[in-house]
Amino acid sequence: MACIVLDANRLTDRETAHSYLEYILRFPPHYGRNLDALYDLLTEISEPTNIVLVRRFCGDPSENPLRESILKTVEEACRDNDRLTLSIL
């Protein structure tokens, strides 16, 4: 099983967050850099994969609505793709 460690503190603004996601999740160059594209690529993962979400020092969810939207998108993709699991630390 593949394991991807995703640091929620790196999801600071739209550009930084999507650059980080593209790199850490090894998305192809055509990644659309939006929540729909994130969901689509996550639900296309066919190899068993565990995403380990590290949330320490993340702060109040209301302080960064983009980060919370990304995290919800990851959770939804994990629910919809039986090859994808999510662990939260």
Residue pairs with C-beta under 8 A, 6 or more apart in sequence:
1 47
1 48
1 49
1 50
2 47
2 48
2 49
2 50
3 49
3 50
3 52
4 24
4 25
4 49
4 50
4 51
4 52
5 24
5 52
5 54
6 21
6 24
6 25
6 51
6 52
6 53
6 54
6 74
7 20
7 54
8 53
8 54
8 55
8 58
8 67
8 71
9 54
9 56
9 57
9 58
10 16
10 17
10 20
11 17
11 20
11 21
11 64
11 66
11 67
11 70
11 71
12 64
12 67
13 66
14 33
14 66
17 66
17 67
17 70
18 31
18 33
18 34
18 38
21 27
21 31
21 38
21 70
22 31
22 33
25 41
25 42
27 41
28 41
31 37
31 41
32 40
35 69
35 70
35 73
38 70
38 73
38 74
38 77
39 73
39 76
39 77
42 73
42 74
42 77
42 78
42 81
42 84
43 77
43 80
43 81
43 84
44 81
45 81
45 83
45 84
46 83
47 83
48 83
48 85
49 83
49 84
49 85
50 84
50 85
50 86
50 87
51 74
51 78
51 84
51 85
51 86
51 87
52 87
52 88
52 89
53 71
53 74
53 86
53 87
53 88
53 89
54 89
55 88
55 89
56 89
58 67
61 67
61 68
74 86
75 86
77 84
78 84
78 85
78 86
